[in-house]
Amino acid sequence: MKSKSARKPVAWLMVSLCLVSLLPPRAGAWGREGHRVIARIAVNHLTAKTKAAIGELLQADPDDREMCSQQTSLDEKMACVSTWADVVKRDLQFACTASLHFVNIPIYAPPPQRRYDARRDCANGDCVVGAIDHYRLILTDTTKRASERALALKFIVHFIGDLHQPLHTAKDHDLDARNTENHNRFRDSGDRGGNLKLVTWLGEPANQFGCWNLHAVWDDGIIDQIHADETALANALDGALDPQKIAGLQRGTLVDWVNEAFGLAIGNAYHLPNHQGNDKVCEVPGGDKRDCDKYSPQTCRISEVHYRYHLGKDYFSQNLPAVKAQLTGAGVRLAKFLNDIFDPVR
């Protein structure tokens, strides 16, 4: 058990960094496997000096609940910490970080405005771009406690991955809010990056959490269909790179990378078949998950009724290359981001 003094840096960091949001939580980008793949790719492109600095910081981690520091290699440690930010956002202590995993750029904005606009999309720095900038300041400040900088490092490892998931950069209207079955009970507050676009995925209506939704397809569904373990997938993606490709991927800024992902949200993720007005479902709370139920007035009396999209093999084959490219890009860009901090003269 950690002492009270060991916990103080965590409390200080959350007071200084957390920006309270009342928005409902969104699913974590890429899911566990995607984030771990990104971290493994990144390690392959870190300099020796950066690796040493990261290894030292992780030994000072004040919230090592998954015992990542006990892993024997840096790639295992980085893969382990890459999902920490998704785990802790459910804790009261870190709940105010939930809104920092994404940025809501409206896909329905007029074409000239379909790009990241900090004033519109990241007020008070309350988005993934603002969060990365903020954590970078802490990570680069060597006067800070090592424990504070270790947490900042873990957030950055995760958030660089998040901003490469197209549906963590975009929002559409909640088109189902106006379905007649909802009787004007729901307001269109956006589709939460596709979380409110319910789908069937390769014929399956539900996963372990509830109905399949578009966001979950991009988090996990497409990656799961690759049928490769995370190490093999990371090695395959990284092995397809050459120095010229790496240099090209590492160009640009955080905003450039967000706009690139947003373009994929418009051109790929949200490029959907017509929804099925005769396939009506709602999600009903049931213990630790939500039940995915066919519509009936009684069953859906307190839940929003959705018309489902049916996504099959065509959607998978059309979007698999984009998913692989984003995982790869996130990995080599994370490496550059960390090298620029820990080994700027190289």
Beta strands, then each sheet from edge to edge (+ up, - down):
strand 1: 105-106
strand 2: 170-171
strand 3: 199-201
strand 4: 206-207
strand 5: 210-211
strand 6: 280-286
strand 7: 289-294
strand 8: 306-307
strand 9: 309-311
sheet 1: 1+ 2+
sheet 2: 3+ 9+
sheet 3: 4+ 5-
sheet 4: 7+ 6- 8+
end
